[in-house]
Amino acid sequence: MSNPIVGQSVKRLDAWGKVTGKTLYPGDRDHENQAWLKVLFARRPHARIVRLDTAAAEAMDGVITILTAADVPVNEYGLQTADQPVLCGPGSSKPGADVVRFVGDQIAVVVAETEADAARARDAIIVEFEDLPIVTDPETAMASDAPQLHPHCPDNVVHIDRIRFGDVASAWDDCDVIIEGTYHTPPQEHAYLQPEAGTATIDEEGRITVFCPGQWTWEEQEQIAHALNLPPEKVRVVYDAIGGAFGGREDISIQIILALAVQKLQKMGINRPVKLIWSREESIIGHCKRHPMTIRAKWGAKKDGTLVAAETTIIADAGAYMYTSNKVLGNAVISCTGPYRWQHAHVDAYAVYTNNPPHGAFRGFGAPQGQFAAESQMNKLAEALEMDPVALRMKNLLDENTPLTVGSPIPGGISLKTVLEKTAHAIGWTETADGQWVAPQVSGFDGVARGVGIALGFKNIGFSFGYQENSWARVTLEGGGDIERATLYIAGADVGQGHHTAMAQIAAETLGIPLEKVTLRVSDTAITGSSGSASASRLTFMAGNAVKGAAQRALQKWQDEERPADVEYTYLAPKTTPFDPETGQCQPNFAYGYVAEAVDASVDTETGFVTVHRVVCADDVGKAINPQNVVGQIEGAIVQAHGYTVLEDFRVENGQVLTPFFSNYLIPGVYDIPERVDSIIVEDPHPKGPFGARGMAEMPYIIYAPAVTAAVHNATGVWFDEFPLVPERVLRGLGKL
């Protein structure tokens, strides 16, 4: 094969089906003679269920059965900690399962002939609650007299990380300038294109089979099997097309109750499939959100701009259950001091249970929160030192020989200088003959102030902190003299990012065959091993290495006349180590990507409306397997981050979600997004990445907020240490409210 496939913007394999409407999403799948499910949500933030009466509901026309906590064999689940009941209520063997801890806890599942029958019966279930004290502020929840939300966690602090690097206490005397700030980052709704939906049935081999959206089939199989007290091989998980995920589909929502319903029907002698589709309101109250955080930062520097000391406290609202709070917190800790050299650093970070909706994975996974504080501090330091913000960053960049605040250097090459230079030049910064940086000048007009801001960041690629990263792939080759067909088996979820296309490109390139000869079998636990989660910007790196390794070995067998050739291969990433509990020292990650972002924005000082005119974003992806997909990822991340920064105002009051609809939770529409996005793809190969690829799905997101607030400050002279920058908040900051 003479023409390369890796590095080309080939047409996505799923494009035709999606644009023609032929692609099957979970809500589109129907089975013959299927029944329908509806869920009774708690809609109370903290209460004990003292009576649950389903008799009247069960007697209604069309009702087949109703599931409660007593029907769940092992009534618990959780990606990191099994602290959440599948169903809340009396009759469970799990201590504390009779208590609901947020409004989206599930109490009962109705199985009925039609969706309407199930809804009517759900509304007829009688529940008597004993309301319990509510705690919604994480700092209040940490107090010794706060309500205890979980028996295993008396202080409500579910996870702690800390860093002790150098001697911060004695370092302040060496600082000429000290900047202190308190930053508040908000929750955010994932706003999937398709809400949670799925079906379940018994397959031809007797396995409970769940068709659903998700991010890690193998993990969902494990959690379903655990809750149903079945061996994993008796459970099968298959992904239909996935209408968005962004981290929020890492955690269980409907998968266990779908499987539970089929299991219950089977025990009743009924062999029928079941189907469930959540409404948008049910989706918004029923799944996790981005972690809101309060971050207190104190930074000190020499008058020449040399960074000296950083002291940071992070308090993250975990919400009602753990979900991925420990992992999110770890990323916030790594990123809260930015991609810079420090002589001294002190970080204390806490994730705390409250009665708010659970907070879990969301694009960036703690880095947007940590780097909002870090880049805001950096921009404030530049102003206090009367230095250009690009020049200050250039002076303090991490390099291959400089340790992070956890005491270890970054592996795999560092391109911070490259992405920063390219972004700064593209937006209009210039360098003078003596090496000084000069910021671009933009001007507003009557009542409209305009400014430019810049931010720099880095993001881990892959799971971290001691987990042995791994990914499985299988390649089979068939044909006569030449390879006529290559079948690639992978479990990695294509959540819209084009993963399956990229893996097919890697397979074709490695095998030296045209792309059209590659057939994919994907995301089905019956035929694939674990590729790991579609998260942490990891799939291209991890699954790409697995695919490349399997293809190389299959090709060798083919060349050795072993035909057909069939190879399974598991790629193991370089090992990482967990935080030392006292010092935080570790080798946290095996790979990173780098990003710089500049924003040209204006502020209408009469209405408080913020308009982003232009975004420049440079991302080091190592190798762009499919450049057009990379640009799509950059633009998509910026639009989603724009919603987080400027528009989306998720409100929770006393544990109740006040914005459960798209009519009052506003996500960006076509007239809200930045007017122009310039994507710059940097390719500094990672030595262990497939064809040098790193990963990039989260990077454009993580520093957008501080770039926007820097532009707003440049325009108005006002710093905003919390967001979203809705008009009311902007006008208040400008002193006009």
Secondary structure by P-SEA (a helix, b strand, c coil): cccccccccccccaaaaaaaccccccccccccccbbbbbbccccccccccccccccccccccccccccccccccccccccccccccccccccccccccccccccccccccccccaaaaaaaaaabbbbbbccccccccccccccccccccccccccccbbbbbbccccccccccccbbbbbbbbbbbbbccccccccbbbbbccccccccccccccaaaaaaaaaaaaccccccbbbbbcccccccccccccccaaaaaaaaaaaaaacccbbbbbbbcaaaaaacccccbbbbbbbbbbbcccccccbbbbbbbbcccccccaaaaaaaaaaacccccccccbbbbbbbbbbccccccccccccaaaaaaaaaaaaaaaaaaaacccaaaaaaacccccccccccccccccccaaaaaaaaaaaaabbbbcccbbbbbbbbbbcccbbbbbbbbbbccccccccccccbbbbbbbbbbcccccbbbbbbcccccccaaaaaaaaaaaaaacccccccccccccccccccccccccccaaaaaaaaaaaaaaaaaaaaaaccccbbbbbbbbccccccccccccccccccccccbbbbbbbccccccccccccbbbbbbcccccccaaaaaaaaaaaaaaaaaacccbbbbbcccccccccccccccccccccccbbbbbbbbccccccccbbbbccccccccaaaaaaaaaaaacccccccccccaaaaaaaaccc
